[in-house]
Amino acid sequence: MTRRAPPETTGRPGVRIVGGRVVGIEANPDLTDERWPTVATRMLREDDAAQAAAEAVISTLMSARLSVSPGDPASGFSRKLADDCAAMLGTGSEPGMMARPLDEIVSEQVLHELIGVRYAEPRWGYRPGFGVILEDLEDRDGTAHRKWLVEGGRLVGVEQAALPDDGFRLASTRVTIPADQLVVVVRGKTGQNWGGRGLLRGAYAAWMRKRHYEDMAGIAAERWAVGVPELHHNAREAEEAGIPADEHRANVETARAALADFVAQEETWVETAPGIEIRRIGGDIDPSAILALINHEKTAILTAMLLGFLQLGQTETGSRAVGTVLETFFRRAGDQALARITAAWNGAARPGGGVLHRWAEYNHGPVDPRLLPKLSHSGLIPHPLVQLAERLDLGAVLRVDEDRVLRNTLRAQLALDPEPVAAPPVDAPAPGVTATPEPPDA
């Protein structure tokens, strides 16, 4: 039989890396490469809606439970790898061996859902009696990112700006991290766009408009909320009060100077004279129009972050049913985000992923990827049986009499212990016959 060689690829990705930077997807330089992580960090630090949305995303994703399972449950070696991995990561009842809790490390990787990409560098250690351990997965802040290093369409490393060890911030050096020493998590990767597309990207335009409207509100309040003093003088009224014309003109100049000092906050009071009156222009500001624009952009930010259900009760439309649908959609998006994180840990060692494969081979040499332990998550999307149990009597659900296997299946899905096995019944004596204990064996 003649075998055919597979054809080579001929197409090119629309989004590609040129000079270490992503081109072909964004026209605004604020939204790509080294500038975007800085802009996204500003959004999270300065904007109330973006910060609230980020907290909702992070806290929801961190509510999931992480666990380790063997790649091949039938293999004793695979089960041992899974047990050792669980002991190292601390996914069981005992604390792990790493320098930081696993949840803290994952909370940093969760930021890829907001920014688009997050990468970290493993730090290895050694534990006597155990072997090589993953001591930490050190986050590499995106604000230090400078270039993606790609060869033949494959990621080979990243270039970062690193401050010198002497602590002076006058100059920085460039460091290169090979891709096989990175764990990269990307959301919305297209072609060679290793920067991805985070939720904050969709909120960027609304954030810019919201900032502009807030600046307008501040200027309007500063300019019109207090009002502008207006000087009125009446020569006839001053004459009727017995003030000569020259003195009246001098009083007017004195009032003008006093008002200038008052506006400059050099004086706290102004003295007037007959024929001189100080009025106010403005001072009654109606912020409702600007506040409506600000609230509109706040809603747009939350919608871009898949958190539109947080606005129910504050907008003209919305109901509990709609909120339930939107929340379920949000949780499913979060489930996919955690799947991207665990996928970067799992699988064969590769550029930007497979850290558990590297750990296994540091301790045991070459390992079949099919036997590797798998890091997985659960609990973010409630199981349908759990949702059903919330509406029914849990005791009634577990008192199914037809099949003990069915009862234990329900218990397993509800994360309950298996049903205890009852002792076999003792045969009852026949009617009218008194049971006598058997004598012990001699």
C-alpha positions as CSV (number, residue, x, y, z in Angstrom):
1,M,0.0,0.0,0.0
2,T,1.4,3.4,-1.0
3,R,1.2,6.0,1.7
4,R,0.7,9.7,0.9
5,A,2.6,12.4,2.6
6,P,0.4,15.0,4.2
7,P,0.4,18.4,2.4
8,E,2.2,21.4,3.8
9,T,0.2,24.5,4.9
10,T,0.2,27.3,2.4
11,G,-2.0,30.0,4.0
12,R,-0.9,32.8,6.3
13,P,-2.6,34.1,9.5
14,G,-4.3,37.4,9.1
15,V,-2.9,38.5,12.5
16,R,0.8,38.0,12.8
17,I,3.9,39.0,14.7
18,V,6.1,41.6,13.0
19,G,9.2,42.8,14.9
20,G,7.8,41.2,18.1
21,R,4.5,43.1,17.9
22,V,1.0,42.1,17.0
23,V,-0.1,43.7,13.7
24,G,-3.2,43.4,11.6
25,I,-5.9,43.5,14.3
26,E,-5.8,46.9,16.1
27,A,-5.3,50.4,14.8
28,N,-5.1,52.0,18.2
29,P,-1.6,51.5,19.7
30,D,-3.1,51.7,23.2
31,L,-4.8,48.3,22.6
32,T,-1.8,46.1,21.8
33,D,1.5,44.8,23.1
34,E,3.2,46.6,25.8
35,R,0.8,49.6,26.0
36,W,-2.4,47.6,26.5
37,P,-1.5,46.0,29.9
38,T,-0.8,49.5,31.3
39,V,-4.1,50.9,30.0
40,A,-6.0,47.9,31.3
41,T,-4.3,48.3,34.7
42,R,-5.4,51.9,34.8
43,M,-9.0,50.9,34.0
44,L,-9.0,48.4,36.9
45,R,-7.4,50.9,39.3
46,E,-9.3,54.1,38.5
47,D,-12.8,53.1,37.2
48,D,-15.4,52.0,39.7
49,A,-17.4,50.0,37.2
50,A,-14.4,48.2,35.8
51,Q,-13.1,47.4,39.3
52,A,-16.5,46.1,40.4
53,A,-16.7,44.0,37.2
54,A,-13.2,42.6,37.7
55,E,-13.9,41.7,41.3
56,A,-17.1,39.9,40.2
57,V,-15.2,38.0,37.5
58,I,-12.2,37.0,39.8
59,S,-14.3,36.1,42.8
60,T,-16.7,33.9,40.7
61,L,-13.9,32.1,39.0
62,M,-12.0,31.5,42.3
63,S,-15.2,29.9,43.8
64,A,-14.5,26.8,41.7
65,R,-12.8,23.8,43.2
66,L,-9.5,22.5,41.7
67,S,-8.7,18.8,41.8
68,V,-6.2,16.3,40.3
69,S,-7.1,13.1,38.6
70,P,-5.0,10.4,36.9
71,G,-4.8,10.4,33.1
72,D,-5.3,6.6,33.0
73,P,-7.1,5.3,36.1
74,A,-6.2,1.8,35.2
75,S,-2.5,2.5,35.4
76,G,-0.8,2.3,38.8
77,F,1.9,4.6,37.7
78,S,-0.6,7.2,36.5
79,R,-2.5,7.0,39.8
80,K,0.8,7.5,41.7
81,L,1.6,10.6,39.5
82,A,-1.8,12.0,40.3
83,D,-1.4,11.4,44.0
84,D,2.0,13.0,44.1
85,C,0.8,16.0,42.0
86,A,-2.2,16.5,44.4
87,A,0.2,16.4,47.4
88,M,2.4,18.9,45.7
89,L,-0.3,21.3,44.7
90,G,-2.4,20.9,47.8
91,T,-5.7,20.1,46.1
92,G,-6.6,17.5,48.7
93,S,-7.1,17.8,52.5
94,E,-3.4,18.4,53.2
95,P,-1.5,21.6,52.5
96,G,0.6,21.6,49.4
97,M,4.4,21.8,49.1
98,M,4.6,25.0,47.0
99,A,5.7,28.4,48.4
100,R,2.2,29.9,47.8
101,P,-1.3,28.3,47.8
102,L,-2.5,27.1,44.4
103,D,-5.5,29.4,44.6
104,E,-3.3,32.5,44.8
105,I,-1.4,31.4,41.7
106,V,-4.6,30.7,39.8
107,S,-6.0,34.1,40.8
108,E,-3.1,35.7,38.9
109,Q,-3.8,33.6,35.8
110,V,-7.5,34.5,36.0
111,L,-6.5,38.0,34.9
112,H,-6.1,36.7,31.4
113,E,-9.9,36.8,31.2
114,L,-9.8,40.6,31.7
115,I,-6.6,41.6,29.9
116,G,-6.3,38.9,27.2
117,V,-3.1,37.1,28.2
118,R,-1.2,36.3,31.3
119,Y,2.0,34.3,31.5
120,A,4.1,32.9,34.3
121,E,7.5,31.3,34.8
122,P,7.8,28.1,36.9
123,R,10.3,28.1,39.7
124,W,11.5,24.6,40.6
125,G,12.6,23.2,43.9
126,Y,13.6,20.0,45.6
127,R,11.9,18.2,48.5
128,P,14.0,15.3,50.1
129,G,12.1,12.1,50.0
130,F,9.8,13.5,47.3
131,G,11.9,14.8,44.5
132,V,11.6,17.9,42.2
133,I,8.6,20.1,43.0
134,L,6.9,23.0,41.4
135,E,7.8,25.5,44.1
136,D,6.0,28.5,42.5
137,L,4.5,29.8,39.3
138,E,5.8,33.3,39.3
139,D,3.5,35.8,37.5
140,R,5.2,38.0,34.9
141,D,3.3,41.3,34.9
142,G,2.2,42.4,31.4
143,T,3.4,46.0,32.0
144,A,7.0,44.7,31.6
145,H,6.2,42.9,28.3
146,R,8.1,44.2,25.3
147,K,8.1,41.6,22.5
148,W,6.7,38.3,21.4
149,L,9.5,36.1,19.9
150,V,8.1,33.9,17.1
151,E,9.8,31.7,14.6
152,G,7.9,29.9,11.8
153,G,4.6,30.9,13.4
154,R,5.6,29.2,16.7
155,L,6.2,31.0,20.0
156,V,9.8,30.7,21.1
157,G,9.9,33.2,23.9
158,V,9.0,36.7,25.2
159,E,11.2,39.7,25.8
160,Q,10.6,41.8,29.0
161,A,12.0,45.0,30.4
162,A,13.8,44.2,33.7
163,L,15.0,46.8,36.1
164,P,18.6,46.5,37.3
165,D,19.3,44.9,40.7
166,D,20.7,48.1,42.1
167,G,17.2,49.6,42.4
168,F,17.7,52.6,40.2
169,R,14.9,53.1,37.7
170,L,16.9,55.3,35.4
171,A,17.5,52.5,32.9
172,S,16.3,49.0,32.2
173,T,17.6,45.9,30.5
174,R,15.9,43.4,28.3
175,V,15.6,39.8,29.4
176,T,14.4,36.9,27.2
177,I,12.3,34.0,28.7
178,P,12.2,30.9,26.5
179,A,8.7,29.7,25.7
180,D,9.4,26.2,27.2
181,Q,9.8,28.0,30.5
182,L,6.4,29.7,30.4
183,V,2.8,28.9,31.1
184,V,0.8,31.2,28.8
185,V,-3.0,31.5,29.1
186,V,-4.6,33.4,26.2
187,R,-8.2,34.4,25.7
188,G,-9.4,35.0,22.1
189,K,-6.2,34.1,20.3
190,T,-6.5,34.7,16.6
191,G,-3.6,33.7,14.3
192,Q,-0.4,34.8,15.9
193,N,-2.1,37.2,18.3
194,W,-0.6,36.0,21.5
195,G,-2.0,39.1,23.2
196,G,-5.5,37.8,22.9
197,R,-8.6,39.8,23.5
198,G,-9.8,40.3,27.1
199,L,-13.1,41.5,28.4
200,L,-11.7,44.9,29.2
201,R,-11.0,45.5,25.4
202,G,-14.8,45.6,24.8
203,A,-15.2,48.1,27.7
204,Y,-12.4,50.4,26.5
205,A,-14.5,52.8,24.4
206,A,-17.1,53.1,27.2
207,W,-14.4,53.7,29.7
208,M,-12.9,56.6,27.6
209,R,-16.3,58.2,27.1
210,K,-17.1,57.8,30.8
211,R,-13.8,59.5,31.8
212,H,-14.7,62.4,29.4
213,Y,-18.1,62.8,30.9
214,E,-16.8,62.7,34.4
215,D,-14.3,65.4,33.5
216,M,-17.1,67.5,32.0
217,A,-19.1,67.1,35.2
218,G,-16.2,68.2,37.3
219,I,-15.6,71.3,35.2
220,A,-19.3,72.1,35.2
221,A,-19.4,71.8,39.0
222,E,-16.3,73.9,39.5
223,R,-17.4,76.6,37.0
224,W,-21.2,76.8,37.7
225,A,-22.0,75.1,41.0
226,V,-20.8,78.1,43.0
227,G,-21.7,80.7,40.5
228,V,-19.9,83.8,39.1
229,P,-20.2,87.0,41.0
230,E,-21.6,90.0,39.1
231,L,-21.1,93.6,40.3
232,H,-24.0,96.1,39.8
233,H,-23.6,99.8,40.6
234,N,-26.2,102.6,40.5
235,A,-24.9,106.2,40.6
236,R,-28.4,107.7,41.2
237,E,-29.0,105.4,44.2
238,A,-25.6,106.5,45.6
239,E,-26.4,110.1,45.0
240,E,-29.7,109.8,46.8
241,A,-27.8,108.2,49.7
242,G,-25.6,111.4,49.8
243,I,-22.5,109.8,48.4
244,P,-20.5,112.1,46.0
245,A,-19.8,110.8,42.5
246,D,-16.0,110.6,43.0
247,E,-16.5,108.6,46.2
248,H,-19.0,106.3,44.4
249,R,-16.5,105.6,41.6
250,A,-13.9,104.8,44.3
251,N,-16.3,102.4,46.0
252,V,-16.9,100.6,42.7
253,E,-13.2,100.1,42.2
254,T,-12.8,98.9,45.8
255,A,-15.7,96.4,45.3
256,R,-14.1,95.1,42.1
257,A,-10.8,94.5,43.8
258,A,-12.6,92.8,46.7
259,L,-14.4,90.5,44.3
260,A,-11.2,89.6,42.6
261,D,-9.6,88.7,45.9
262,F,-12.8,86.7,46.8
263,V,-12.7,84.7,43.6
264,A,-8.9,84.1,44.1
265,Q,-9.9,82.8,47.6
266,E,-7.7,85.5,49.2
267,E,-10.7,86.9,51.1
268,T,-13.8,85.3,52.6
269,W,-16.1,88.3,52.5
270,V,-16.9,91.4,50.4
271,E,-18.0,94.8,51.7
272,T,-20.4,96.9,49.7
273,A,-21.8,100.5,49.9
274,P,-25.0,102.2,48.9
275,G,-25.4,102.1,45.2
276,I,-23.4,98.9,44.9
277,E,-25.0,95.4,44.6
278,I,-23.3,92.0,44.1
279,R,-25.3,89.3,42.4
280,R,-24.6,85.8,41.2
281,I,-24.7,84.2,37.8
282,G,-25.4,80.5,37.8
283,G,-25.0,78.4,40.9
284,D,-27.9,76.2,40.2
285,I,-26.5,73.2,38.3
286,D,-28.5,70.2,37.1
287,P,-26.2,67.2,36.9
288,S,-28.9,64.8,35.7
289,A,-28.0,65.0,32.0
290,I,-24.3,64.2,32.6
291,L,-25.0,61.6,35.2
292,A,-27.3,59.9,32.8
293,L,-24.5,59.7,30.3
294,I,-22.1,58.4,32.9
295,N,-24.5,55.7,34.0
296,H,-25.1,54.7,30.4
297,E,-21.3,54.1,30.0
298,K,-21.2,52.3,33.3
299,T,-23.9,49.9,32.0
300,A,-21.9,49.5,28.8
301,I,-18.8,48.5,30.8
302,L,-20.7,45.9,32.8
303,T,-22.3,44.6,29.7
304,A,-18.9,44.2,28.0
305,M,-17.7,42.3,31.1
306,L,-20.7,39.9,30.7
307,L,-22.2,41.3,33.9
308,G,-25.4,43.0,32.6
309,F,-27.4,41.2,35.2
310,L,-25.9,43.4,37.9
311,Q,-27.8,46.3,36.5
312,L,-31.2,44.7,36.9
313,G,-33.4,46.8,39.1
314,Q,-31.5,49.9,38.1
315,T,-32.5,50.1,34.5
316,E,-35.9,50.4,32.7
317,T,-36.0,46.8,31.7
318,G,-35.0,43.5,33.3
319,S,-36.5,40.7,35.3
320,R,-35.4,37.8,37.5
321,A,-35.8,35.4,34.6
322,V,-33.5,37.5,32.4
323,G,-31.0,37.8,35.2
324,T,-30.9,34.1,35.7
325,V,-30.2,33.5,32.0
326,L,-27.4,36.2,32.0
327,E,-25.8,34.8,35.2
328,T,-25.8,31.3,33.7
329,F,-24.2,32.7,30.5
330,F,-21.6,34.5,32.7
331,R,-20.8,31.3,34.6
332,R,-20.3,29.3,31.4
333,A,-17.9,32.0,30.2
334,G,-16.1,31.6,33.5
335,D,-16.0,27.9,33.1
336,Q,-14.3,28.3,29.8
337,A,-11.8,30.7,31.4
338,L,-10.8,28.1,34.0
339,A,-10.7,25.4,31.2
340,R,-8.0,27.6,29.4
341,I,-6.0,27.8,32.7
342,T,-6.1,24.1,33.4
343,A,-5.3,23.3,29.7
344,A,-2.1,25.4,30.0
345,W,-1.1,23.2,33.0
346,N,-2.1,19.9,31.4
347,G,-1.0,18.0,28.3
348,A,2.3,17.4,26.7
349,A,5.2,19.8,27.3
350,R,5.1,22.5,24.7
351,P,5.9,26.2,24.2
352,G,3.8,28.0,26.8
353,G,2.2,25.0,28.4
354,G,2.4,21.5,29.8
355,V,4.1,22.4,33.1
356,L,2.9,19.2,34.8
357,H,4.5,17.1,32.1
358,R,7.8,18.8,32.8
359,W,7.4,18.2,36.5
360,A,6.8,14.5,35.8
361,E,9.8,14.1,33.5
362,Y,12.1,15.9,36.0
363,N,11.3,13.1,38.4
364,H,10.7,10.0,36.3
365,G,12.3,10.7,32.9
366,P,10.3,10.4,29.7
367,V,6.6,10.0,30.5
368,D,3.8,9.0,28.1
369,P,1.5,12.1,28.0
370,R,-1.5,9.8,28.3
371,L,-0.5,8.9,31.9
372,L,0.0,12.5,33.1
373,P,-2.1,13.9,35.9
374,K,-4.9,16.2,34.9
375,L,-5.7,19.4,36.8
376,S,-9.5,20.1,36.5
377,H,-12.1,22.4,38.1
378,S,-15.7,21.9,39.2
379,G,-18.4,23.7,41.1
380,L,-18.6,26.8,38.9
381,I,-21.7,25.5,37.1
382,P,-23.9,23.6,39.5
383,H,-24.8,20.1,38.5
384,P,-28.4,19.7,37.4
385,L,-29.0,17.3,40.3
386,V,-27.7,19.8,42.7
387,Q,-30.1,22.4,41.3
388,L,-32.9,19.9,41.5
389,A,-32.1,19.1,45.1
390,E,-32.3,22.7,46.0
391,R,-36.0,22.6,44.9
392,L,-36.9,19.2,46.4
393,D,-36.6,17.6,49.7
394,L,-33.1,16.2,49.8
395,G,-34.1,13.4,52.1
396,A,-36.8,12.3,49.6
397,V,-34.3,12.3,46.8
398,L,-32.0,10.0,48.7
399,R,-34.8,7.7,49.9
400,V,-35.2,6.0,46.5
401,D,-36.0,2.4,47.3
402,E,-35.8,0.8,43.9
403,D,-32.1,0.6,43.4
404,R,-29.2,1.0,45.8
405,V,-26.9,1.7,42.9
406,L,-29.1,4.6,41.8
407,R,-29.1,6.0,45.4
408,N,-25.3,5.9,45.5
409,T,-25.1,7.5,42.0
410,L,-27.2,10.4,43.3
411,R,-25.0,10.7,46.4
412,A,-21.9,10.8,44.2
413,Q,-23.3,13.6,42.0
414,L,-24.3,15.5,45.2
415,A,-20.8,15.1,46.6
416,L,-22.1,12.9,49.5
417,D,-20.5,9.8,51.0
418,P,-21.7,6.4,49.7
419,E,-24.6,4.9,51.6
420,P,-23.4,2.6,54.4
421,V,-23.8,-1.1,53.8
422,A,-26.3,-2.5,56.3
423,A,-25.5,-5.8,58.2
424,P,-27.3,-8.8,56.8
425,P,-30.5,-9.7,58.8
426,V,-30.4,-12.7,61.2
427,D,-32.9,-15.4,60.3
428,A,-35.9,-15.3,62.6
429,P,-37.1,-18.5,64.4
430,A,-40.2,-20.2,63.3
431,P,-43.5,-19.4,65.1
432,G,-43.7,-21.2,68.5
433,V,-40.0,-22.1,68.5
434,T,-37.6,-20.5,70.9
435,A,-34.2,-19.8,69.5
436,T,-31.4,-21.2,71.6
437,P,-27.8,-20.0,71.2
438,E,-25.4,-22.5,69.8
439,P,-22.6,-23.6,72.3
440,P,-19.2,-22.3,71.5
441,D,-16.7,-24.5,69.8
442,A,-14.7,-26.6,72.1
